[in-house]
Amino acid sequence: MREVSDQARLLLAFLLSVAILFVWSYFFAPKPPVRPPAAPVSETPPAQAAVSPAPSAAPVSVVAATEERQIVVESDLYRVILSNRGATVRSWRLKQYRDNRQPPGTLDLVYAEAAQQLGEWPLALLLEDTDLEARANQALYAVESAADELRSPAEVLFRWSDGRLAVTKRLQFASDYVVALETSVLLDGQPVLHAVAWRGGFGDSSAPDYSTQARIFFRTDRRLEALSADKLGQPGNAGRPLRHDVPVRFAGIEDRYFAAAFLPPENTTGALAVWHWQWEREFVQDNQTHRQPIAAVAVGAPLPGPFRGRLYVGPKQLDALNALRPPLGELVNFGWFGFLSVPLFYFLQWLHRFLPNYGWAIVAMTVLINMLLFPLKVKSFRSMQKMQKLMPQMRAIKEKYKKFSLRDPRRQQEQQEMMALFKREGVSPMSGCLPMLLQMPIWIALFQMLNTAIELRHAPWVGWIRDLSAHDPYYILPVAMTLTMYLMMATTPATSPDPVQQRMMKLMPLLMGVFFLRISSGLVLYILTSNLVGMAQQWYLSRTAPPPREKGPRRRRERERPATAQ
């Protein structure tokens, strides 16, 4: 059985909490409209472009190396190992990031284990003729570089020809994360439609859910499309790539925090053609054979001829991606509540300037958000206090109609009397839930931010919390969150006479704690801090801000009503 994703787990927790809060008032609240499902993205099979086998007027000389050779290109940001076997990449390490292994090492975005098993490496070529493709990707290319160790800026030129098929690859490395690409494929002197591919997997292969994180993305004029690895294979396609007929602005492969994006040449807006597909890797774990989908993507010119472009291989930093042309900032996917996640992210970044520890910055942000919502909490607390004063009358109405079954039409009179009571006293049974409803979008937005912003990857807080984007390894924060949530609910004025709902409310902290066991510790820290601040605010309100005493006939009716109700 596939493990439920963190996003689905969090959403389920929120839905469950909302159901618990509102189940007793089902007859009061209107049901929300059901949103129709989005139309699926259509894909078209690859167009078959004919390759002319006509011989060239002039013979093509044979160009090849006699032995395999590796070239290392290094900068302050990366260390790339190239092989002349297929003119491909064997390692692409980012020096400023580490993987999730113990002990952690420098992050390598090439999934070498899968690439070696499949014989598929980054920057291999994609051709429509599988025989020509195999020859081009297995050949030993001549390298026009005398040194095996290069420092950026640097250029590496690969050439190979068997007399009929001729391939050239030129890579220009800069000091940043962008590499200029230029490729050419000729068959008997005629240009061949081809693409440059990132094969063999991508990203932090040490992540526990690595295979579910890798995605193919491409940007059309309408929107950014993203396809997970397990959705790339198409029945009846025999594993061959699918080509999207619609030209794209950029395309590539990504995981949770990093991306390899193919871009048009600098200062141009040329359209690119994109192909994608998947392989399956088999491996044995715990004496069982598993299958792991491995995504692959290829980008090239729409027509036969040379391909010129750029390749960004690096972190999904929001500001750095937006500085590219075309901008890639939308790769940092903050989800449904991105309009909240982005301001929260920049607000957290601003706090981090004064509090270098992101954990304490989250605590400070939580306190400030709760202070901002304090006027709403005051109003909610007032409403709950008024509801608590009406409990004797609400119980009397419940007692009056409890002998009738739920299907009895007379039970509708119970709801009508409850509504009349609330209207007469100026109380809304839903107002006590307003602060939690307002907090839920913030929780979801913060969850997306903590799981998407690379700045929070491996960011420590204190002691055992070494990564705020990962779950608490000892579950101390979720347990503390559960206890504070229970204490907070125990001191909150009851708003319903229904004993079933009261029992469900007591169970909600435990259910929320179970759901949040494997949620990012940064989000649990936010909720724990919010609970502590909420308890302090509630203590303050219950002692220094009691509800105002009413005057006149209403107050006299209040004193008389419980006796009448009995």
C-alpha positions as CSV (number, residue, x, y, z in Angstrom):
1,M,0.0,0.0,0.0
2,R,1.3,3.4,-0.9
3,E,1.9,5.8,2.0
4,V,-0.4,8.8,2.2
5,S,1.5,11.9,1.2
6,D,2.1,14.7,3.8
7,Q,-0.1,17.0,1.8
8,A,-3.0,14.5,1.8
9,R,-2.5,13.8,5.5
10,L,-2.6,17.4,6.4
11,L,-5.7,18.1,4.3
12,L,-7.4,15.1,5.8
13,A,-6.6,16.4,9.3
14,F,-8.2,19.7,8.5
15,L,-11.3,18.2,6.9
16,L,-11.7,15.9,9.9
17,S,-11.4,18.8,12.4
18,V,-14.0,20.8,10.4
19,A,-16.3,17.9,10.4
20,I,-16.0,17.5,14.2
21,L,-16.6,21.2,14.7
22,F,-19.7,21.4,12.5
23,V,-21.4,17.9,12.7
24,W,-23.7,18.9,15.6
25,S,-24.9,22.0,13.7
26,Y,-25.5,20.2,10.4
27,F,-29.0,21.6,10.1
28,F,-27.9,25.2,10.6
29,A,-25.0,25.4,8.0
30,P,-25.6,25.2,4.3
31,K,-23.6,22.7,2.4
32,P,-20.8,24.1,0.2
33,P,-21.0,23.6,-3.5
34,V,-19.1,20.8,-5.1
35,R,-16.4,22.0,-7.4
36,P,-16.3,20.1,-10.8
37,P,-13.0,18.3,-11.4
38,A,-10.5,19.9,-13.7
39,A,-10.3,18.7,-17.3
40,P,-7.3,16.3,-17.8
41,V,-4.3,17.4,-19.8
42,S,-4.4,15.8,-23.2
43,E,-1.2,14.3,-24.6
44,T,-0.5,13.4,-28.2
45,P,1.8,10.7,-29.5
46,P,5.1,11.8,-31.0
47,A,5.1,13.1,-34.6
48,Q,7.0,10.9,-37.0
49,A,9.5,13.1,-38.8
50,A,11.1,11.4,-41.8
51,V,14.9,11.3,-41.9
52,S,16.4,11.5,-45.3
53,P,18.8,8.6,-46.0
54,A,20.2,10.3,-49.1
55,P,24.0,10.1,-49.2
56,S,26.0,13.3,-48.8
57,A,27.9,14.6,-51.8
58,A,31.0,14.9,-49.6
59,P,32.2,12.0,-47.4
60,V,32.2,12.5,-43.6
61,S,35.5,11.7,-41.8
62,V,35.5,9.3,-38.9
63,V,36.1,11.1,-35.5
64,A,36.3,9.0,-32.3
65,A,38.3,8.5,-29.2
66,T,40.1,5.2,-28.4
67,E,39.5,5.1,-24.6
68,E,37.0,6.4,-22.1
69,R,37.8,9.7,-20.4
70,Q,36.3,11.9,-17.7
71,I,36.4,15.7,-17.5
72,V,35.7,17.6,-14.3
73,V,34.3,21.1,-14.4
74,E,34.2,22.9,-11.1
75,S,33.1,26.3,-9.7
76,D,32.2,27.6,-6.2
77,L,28.6,26.2,-6.7
78,Y,29.0,22.9,-8.5
79,R,31.3,20.0,-9.5
80,V,30.3,18.3,-12.7
81,I,31.9,15.1,-14.1
82,L,31.5,14.5,-17.8
83,S,32.3,11.3,-19.7
84,N,33.2,11.0,-23.4
85,R,31.2,7.8,-23.4
86,G,28.1,9.3,-25.1
87,A,29.2,12.8,-24.1
88,T,27.1,12.5,-21.0
89,V,27.0,13.6,-17.4
90,R,28.0,11.1,-14.7
91,S,27.8,13.4,-11.6
92,W,26.4,16.9,-10.9
93,R,27.1,17.9,-7.4
94,L,25.9,21.1,-5.7
95,K,28.6,22.2,-3.2
96,Q,26.3,24.3,-1.0
97,Y,23.8,21.4,-0.3
98,R,24.0,18.0,1.3
99,D,21.9,14.9,0.9
100,N,19.8,13.1,3.5
101,R,22.2,10.2,4.1
102,Q,24.0,9.5,7.4
103,P,26.5,11.0,7.5
104,P,25.3,13.5,4.8
105,G,27.4,14.2,1.8
106,T,27.5,16.7,-1.0
107,L,24.2,16.5,-2.9
108,D,24.5,14.7,-6.3
109,L,21.5,15.4,-8.6
110,V,22.4,12.4,-10.9
111,Y,20.8,9.2,-9.7
112,A,23.9,7.2,-10.5
113,E,22.6,3.8,-9.2
114,A,19.5,4.0,-11.5
115,A,21.4,5.5,-14.4
116,Q,24.1,2.7,-14.3
117,Q,21.4,0.0,-14.2
118,L,19.4,1.5,-17.0
119,G,22.4,2.7,-19.1
120,E,20.7,6.1,-19.2
121,W,22.7,9.3,-18.4
122,P,21.9,13.0,-18.4
123,L,22.6,14.9,-21.6
124,A,22.2,11.8,-23.8
125,L,20.5,12.3,-27.1
126,L,17.0,11.4,-28.1
127,L,16.5,10.3,-31.7
128,E,13.5,8.8,-33.5
129,D,15.7,6.0,-34.9
130,T,16.6,3.8,-31.9
131,D,19.6,2.3,-33.6
132,L,21.1,5.7,-34.4
133,E,20.3,6.8,-30.8
134,A,22.1,3.8,-29.4
135,R,25.2,4.5,-31.5
136,A,25.3,8.2,-30.6
137,N,24.9,7.5,-26.9
138,Q,27.4,4.6,-26.6
139,A,30.2,6.1,-28.8
140,L,33.5,7.4,-27.4
141,Y,33.6,11.1,-28.3
142,A,36.8,13.0,-29.0
143,V,37.2,15.9,-26.5
144,E,38.8,19.1,-27.5
145,S,40.3,19.8,-24.1
146,A,43.8,19.0,-23.0
147,A,43.0,19.2,-19.3
148,D,40.9,16.8,-17.3
149,E,40.2,19.4,-14.6
150,L,38.6,22.7,-15.6
151,R,37.6,25.7,-13.6
152,S,34.5,27.8,-14.7
153,P,34.1,29.6,-16.9
154,A,35.0,26.8,-19.2
155,E,34.0,25.2,-22.5
156,V,33.9,21.5,-23.4
157,L,33.5,20.3,-27.0
158,F,32.6,16.7,-27.9
159,R,32.8,15.4,-31.5
160,W,32.1,12.0,-32.9
161,S,31.4,10.5,-36.3
162,D,31.3,7.0,-37.8
163,G,31.4,8.2,-41.4
164,R,27.6,8.5,-41.7
165,L,26.3,9.8,-38.4
166,A,28.1,12.8,-37.0
167,V,27.3,14.4,-33.6
168,T,28.7,17.5,-31.9
169,K,28.0,18.7,-28.4
170,R,29.3,22.0,-27.0
171,L,28.9,22.9,-23.3
172,Q,29.8,26.3,-21.9
173,F,29.9,26.5,-18.1
174,A,29.5,29.8,-16.3
175,S,30.1,30.6,-12.7
176,D,26.4,30.4,-11.9
177,Y,24.0,27.4,-12.3
178,V,23.4,28.0,-16.1
179,V,25.2,26.0,-18.8
180,A,24.9,27.0,-22.5
181,L,24.2,24.0,-24.8
182,E,24.7,23.5,-28.5
183,T,24.2,20.2,-30.3
184,S,24.2,19.1,-33.9
185,V,23.3,15.7,-35.4
186,L,23.9,14.9,-39.1
187,L,23.1,11.7,-41.0
188,D,24.9,11.6,-44.4
189,G,25.3,15.3,-44.1
190,Q,21.6,16.0,-43.6
191,P,20.3,17.5,-40.3
192,V,18.4,15.1,-38.0
193,L,15.6,15.9,-35.6
194,H,17.0,15.3,-32.1
195,A,16.7,16.4,-28.5
196,V,18.9,16.6,-25.5
197,A,17.6,14.5,-22.6
198,W,18.0,14.2,-18.9
199,R,17.8,10.5,-18.3
200,G,18.3,8.2,-15.4
201,G,16.5,10.1,-12.7
202,F,17.0,13.4,-11.0
203,G,17.2,14.9,-7.5
204,D,18.1,13.8,-4.0
205,S,17.9,10.0,-4.3
206,S,18.5,9.7,-0.5
207,A,15.1,11.2,0.2
208,P,12.7,8.6,1.6
209,D,10.0,9.4,-1.0
210,Y,12.3,10.1,-3.9
211,S,10.5,8.3,-6.6
212,T,7.2,10.2,-5.9
213,Q,8.9,13.6,-5.8
214,A,10.5,13.5,-9.3
215,R,8.3,15.3,-11.9
216,I,8.5,16.4,-15.5
217,F,7.4,20.0,-16.1
218,F,6.9,22.2,-19.1
219,R,5.5,25.7,-19.6
220,T,3.1,26.4,-22.4
221,D,1.5,29.8,-23.1
222,R,-1.4,28.8,-20.9
223,R,0.1,27.3,-17.7
224,L,2.8,25.2,-16.1
225,E,2.2,21.5,-16.5
226,A,3.7,18.9,-14.2
227,L,3.6,15.1,-14.5
228,S,4.8,12.7,-11.8
229,A,7.1,9.8,-12.8
230,D,4.4,7.2,-12.3
231,K,2.1,9.0,-14.7
232,L,4.4,9.3,-17.7
233,G,4.1,5.8,-19.1
234,Q,1.3,5.3,-21.6
235,P,-0.3,2.0,-22.6
236,G,0.6,0.8,-26.1
237,N,3.5,3.2,-26.4
238,A,6.2,0.6,-25.9
239,G,8.1,2.9,-23.6
240,R,8.9,5.4,-26.4
241,P,8.7,9.1,-25.5
242,L,5.6,11.2,-25.9
243,R,6.0,14.6,-27.7
244,H,3.7,17.5,-26.9
245,D,2.8,19.3,-30.1
246,V,2.3,22.6,-28.4
247,P,5.7,24.5,-28.2
248,V,6.9,25.3,-24.7
249,R,8.8,28.2,-23.2
250,F,10.9,25.9,-20.9
251,A,10.8,22.3,-19.7
252,G,12.7,20.0,-17.5
253,I,12.7,17.7,-14.5
254,E,12.5,18.5,-10.8
255,D,12.1,17.2,-7.3
256,R,11.0,18.9,-4.2
257,Y,13.9,21.4,-3.9
258,F,15.9,21.2,-7.2
259,A,15.4,21.5,-10.9
260,A,17.1,20.9,-14.2
261,A,15.4,23.3,-16.7
262,F,16.1,23.6,-20.4
263,L,15.7,27.2,-21.6
264,P,16.0,28.9,-25.0
265,P,19.2,30.8,-25.7
266,E,19.7,34.0,-23.8
267,N,17.8,37.1,-25.0
268,T,15.5,35.0,-27.2
269,T,12.0,33.8,-26.8
270,G,12.2,30.8,-29.1
271,A,9.8,27.9,-28.6
272,L,11.1,24.5,-27.6
273,A,9.8,21.0,-28.3
274,V,9.5,18.6,-25.4
275,W,9.4,14.8,-25.0
276,H,8.9,12.8,-21.8
277,W,8.8,9.2,-20.8
278,Q,9.7,6.8,-17.9
279,W,11.7,3.7,-17.3
280,E,11.2,1.3,-14.4
281,R,14.1,0.3,-12.2
282,E,14.0,-2.9,-10.2
283,F,15.7,-3.3,-6.9
284,V,15.6,-5.7,-4.0
285,Q,14.8,-4.5,-0.5
286,D,13.9,-6.6,2.6
287,N,14.0,-9.7,0.3
288,Q,11.4,-8.3,-1.9
289,T,11.7,-7.0,-5.5
290,H,10.4,-3.5,-6.0
291,R,9.8,-1.4,-9.1
292,Q,10.7,2.3,-9.1
293,P,9.5,4.7,-11.9
294,I,12.4,6.8,-13.3
295,A,11.3,9.9,-15.1
296,A,13.1,11.2,-18.2
297,V,12.6,14.4,-20.3
298,A,14.1,15.6,-23.6
299,V,14.1,19.1,-25.1
300,G,15.1,20.2,-28.6
301,A,14.3,22.3,-31.6
302,P,10.9,21.8,-33.2
303,L,12.4,21.0,-36.6
304,P,15.5,19.1,-37.8
305,G,18.7,21.1,-37.3
306,P,21.1,22.2,-34.6
307,F,19.7,22.8,-31.1
308,R,20.9,25.8,-29.0
309,G,19.7,26.5,-25.5
310,R,20.6,26.8,-21.9
311,L,20.3,24.4,-19.0
312,Y,19.7,25.5,-15.4
313,V,20.7,22.9,-12.8
314,G,20.4,24.1,-9.3
315,P,18.2,24.9,-6.3
316,K,14.6,26.2,-6.6
317,Q,15.3,29.5,-4.9
318,L,12.5,31.8,-5.6
319,D,14.4,35.0,-6.2
320,A,17.1,33.3,-8.2
321,L,14.6,31.6,-10.5
322,N,12.6,34.8,-11.0
323,A,15.9,36.5,-12.2
324,L,16.2,34.1,-15.1
325,R,14.7,34.8,-18.5
326,P,12.2,33.4,-18.9
327,P,11.5,33.4,-15.2
328,L,11.1,30.1,-13.5
329,G,9.7,31.2,-10.1
330,E,6.5,29.2,-10.6
331,L,8.6,26.1,-10.1
332,V,8.4,26.9,-6.4
333,N,4.9,25.6,-6.0
334,F,3.2,27.0,-2.9
335,G,-0.1,25.2,-3.7
336,W,-3.6,26.4,-3.3
337,F,-2.8,29.1,-0.8
338,G,0.2,30.5,-2.6
339,F,-1.2,34.0,-2.2
340,L,-0.6,33.5,1.5
341,S,2.5,31.3,1.3
342,V,4.5,33.9,-0.6
343,P,3.9,36.8,1.9
344,L,4.6,34.4,4.8
345,F,7.8,33.3,3.1
346,Y,9.1,36.9,2.7
347,F,7.9,37.8,6.2
348,L,9.8,34.8,7.6
349,Q,12.9,35.8,5.6
350,W,12.6,39.3,7.0
351,L,12.4,37.9,10.6
352,H,15.4,35.7,9.8
353,R,17.5,38.8,9.3
354,F,17.1,39.5,13.0
355,L,16.7,35.9,14.3
356,P,19.3,33.8,12.4
357,N,17.6,30.6,13.5
358,Y,14.6,29.7,11.4
359,G,12.9,27.9,14.3
360,W,12.9,31.0,16.5
361,A,11.8,33.0,13.4
362,I,8.8,30.7,13.1
363,V,8.0,31.2,16.8
364,A,8.2,35.0,16.4
365,M,6.0,34.9,13.3
366,T,3.5,32.8,15.2
367,V,3.3,35.2,18.1
368,L,2.8,38.2,15.7
369,I,0.1,36.4,13.7
370,N,-1.8,35.5,16.9
371,M,-1.6,39.0,18.2
372,L,-3.0,40.2,14.8
373,L,-5.9,37.8,15.2
374,F,-6.5,38.6,18.9
375,P,-9.5,40.9,18.2
376,L,-11.2,38.1,16.4
377,K,-10.4,35.8,19.4
378,V,-12.0,38.3,21.8
379,K,-15.2,38.3,19.7
380,S,-15.1,34.5,19.5
381,F,-14.6,34.1,23.2
382,R,-17.5,36.5,23.9
383,S,-19.7,34.4,21.7
384,M,-18.7,31.2,23.4
385,Q,-19.4,32.7,26.8
386,K,-22.9,33.7,25.7
387,M,-23.5,30.2,24.3
388,Q,-22.4,28.8,27.6
389,K,-25.0,30.9,29.4
390,L,-27.7,29.5,27.1
391,M,-26.8,25.9,27.9
392,P,-29.7,25.3,30.4
393,Q,-32.2,26.4,27.8
394,M,-30.5,24.4,25.0
395,R,-30.6,21.3,27.2
396,A,-34.2,21.9,28.0
397,I,-35.1,22.0,24.3
398,K,-33.0,18.8,23.7
399,E,-34.8,17.1,26.5
400,K,-38.2,18.1,25.2
401,Y,-37.6,16.4,21.8
402,K,-35.3,13.5,22.6
403,K,-38.2,11.0,22.8
404,F,-38.8,11.5,19.0
405,S,-36.7,9.7,16.5
406,L,-34.5,11.5,14.1
407,R,-36.8,10.9,11.2
408,D,-39.8,12.2,13.1
409,P,-41.0,15.5,11.5
410,R,-41.4,17.0,15.0
411,R,-37.6,17.0,15.3
412,Q,-37.6,19.9,12.9
413,Q,-39.3,21.9,15.6
414,E,-36.3,21.4,17.8
415,Q,-34.1,23.1,15.3
416,Q,-36.6,25.9,14.9
417,E,-36.7,26.5,18.6
418,M,-32.8,26.5,18.8
419,M,-32.6,28.9,15.9
420,A,-35.3,31.2,17.6
421,L,-33.3,31.1,20.8
422,F,-30.0,32.1,19.1
423,K,-31.8,34.8,17.2
424,R,-33.5,36.2,20.3
425,E,-30.2,36.3,22.2
426,G,-28.1,37.6,19.3
427,V,-25.8,34.6,19.3
428,S,-24.3,32.7,16.4
429,P,-23.3,29.1,17.0
430,M,-20.6,29.3,14.3
431,S,-18.8,32.4,15.6
432,G,-16.7,30.4,18.1
433,C,-15.1,28.6,15.2
434,L,-14.1,31.7,13.3
435,P,-10.5,31.9,14.6
436,M,-9.8,28.3,13.7
437,L,-11.3,28.7,10.3
438,L,-9.1,31.7,9.7
439,Q,-6.0,29.8,10.9
440,M,-6.5,26.8,8.6
441,P,-5.5,28.6,5.4
442,I,-2.5,29.9,7.3
443,W,-1.6,26.3,8.4
444,I,-1.9,25.0,4.9
445,A,0.1,28.0,3.4
446,L,2.8,27.5,6.1
447,F,2.9,23.8,5.4
448,Q,3.4,24.4,1.7
449,M,6.1,27.0,2.4
450,L,8.0,24.7,4.8
451,N,7.9,21.9,2.4
452,T,8.8,23.9,-0.7
453,A,11.1,26.7,0.2
454,I,14.7,25.4,-0.1
455,E,15.9,27.9,2.5
456,L,14.2,25.8,5.1
457,R,15.7,22.5,3.9
458,H,17.9,21.1,6.7
459,A,17.3,24.3,8.7
460,P,17.8,23.4,12.4
461,W,16.0,24.7,15.5
462,V,17.2,23.3,18.8
463,G,18.7,20.0,20.0
464,W,17.1,17.1,18.2
465,I,15.3,19.2,15.5
466,R,17.9,19.4,12.8
467,D,15.5,19.9,9.8
468,L,12.4,22.0,10.1
469,S,11.1,20.7,6.8
470,A,11.1,17.1,8.1
471,H,9.0,15.4,10.9
472,D,10.2,15.3,14.5
473,P,12.3,12.1,14.7
474,Y,11.3,11.6,18.4
475,Y,7.7,12.9,18.1
476,I,8.2,15.3,21.0
477,L,6.7,18.3,19.2
478,P,3.5,16.4,18.1
479,V,3.0,15.1,21.6
480,A,3.4,18.5,23.1
481,M,1.1,19.9,20.5
482,T,-1.6,17.3,21.4
483,L,-1.4,18.1,25.1
484,T,-1.6,21.8,24.7
485,M,-4.5,21.4,22.3
486,Y,-6.3,19.3,24.8
487,L,-5.7,21.7,27.6
488,M,-6.8,24.6,25.5
489,M,-10.1,22.9,24.6
490,A,-10.6,21.8,28.2
491,T,-10.6,25.5,29.3
492,T,-12.7,26.7,26.4
493,P,-16.4,27.4,27.2
494,A,-18.7,24.6,26.0
495,T,-21.0,25.7,23.2
496,S,-23.1,22.6,22.7
497,P,-25.3,20.6,25.0
498,D,-24.9,17.5,22.9
499,P,-22.7,15.0,24.9
500,V,-21.7,13.2,21.7
501,Q,-20.2,16.3,20.2
502,Q,-18.5,17.0,23.5
503,R,-16.8,13.6,23.4
504,M,-15.8,14.1,19.8
505,M,-14.2,17.4,20.7
506,K,-12.2,15.7,23.4
507,L,-11.0,13.2,20.9
508,M,-10.0,15.8,18.3
509,P,-6.6,16.7,19.9
510,L,-5.6,13.0,19.8
511,L,-6.7,12.6,16.2
512,M,-4.8,15.8,15.2
513,G,-1.7,14.5,17.0
514,V,-1.8,11.3,15.1
515,F,-2.2,13.1,11.8
516,F,0.7,15.5,12.6
517,L,3.2,12.8,13.7
518,R,5.0,12.9,10.3
519,I,4.2,16.4,9.3
520,S,7.1,18.9,9.1
521,S,8.4,19.9,12.5
522,G,8.3,23.6,11.5
523,L,4.5,23.4,11.1
524,V,4.0,21.5,14.3
525,L,6.2,24.1,16.0
526,Y,3.9,26.8,14.6
527,I,0.8,25.1,15.9
528,L,2.4,24.3,19.3
529,T,3.4,28.0,19.7
530,S,0.0,29.1,18.6
531,N,-1.6,26.8,21.2
532,L,0.6,28.3,24.0
533,V,-0.2,31.9,22.9
534,G,-3.9,31.0,22.6
535,M,-3.9,29.6,26.2
536,A,-2.3,32.7,27.5
537,Q,-4.8,34.9,25.6
538,Q,-7.7,32.8,26.9
539,W,-6.4,33.0,30.5
540,Y,-6.2,36.8,30.1
541,L,-9.7,37.1,28.7
542,S,-11.3,34.8,31.4
543,R,-9.8,36.9,34.2
544,T,-9.6,40.5,33.0
545,A,-12.2,40.7,30.2
546,P,-15.5,39.1,31.3
547,P,-18.5,39.6,29.0
548,P,-20.4,42.8,29.6
549,R,-23.4,42.6,31.9
550,E,-26.7,43.4,30.1
551,K,-29.2,45.8,31.4
552,G,-33.0,46.3,31.3
553,P,-35.7,43.8,30.3
554,R,-33.3,41.4,28.5
555,R,-31.3,40.8,31.7
556,R,-34.6,40.1,33.6
557,R,-35.7,37.7,30.9
558,E,-32.3,36.0,31.2
559,R,-32.9,35.3,34.9
560,E,-36.4,34.1,34.4
561,R,-35.8,31.9,31.3
562,P,-34.1,28.9,32.9
563,A,-37.0,28.3,35.3
564,T,-39.5,28.7,32.5
565,A,-37.6,26.3,30.3
566,Q,-37.8,23.6,33.0
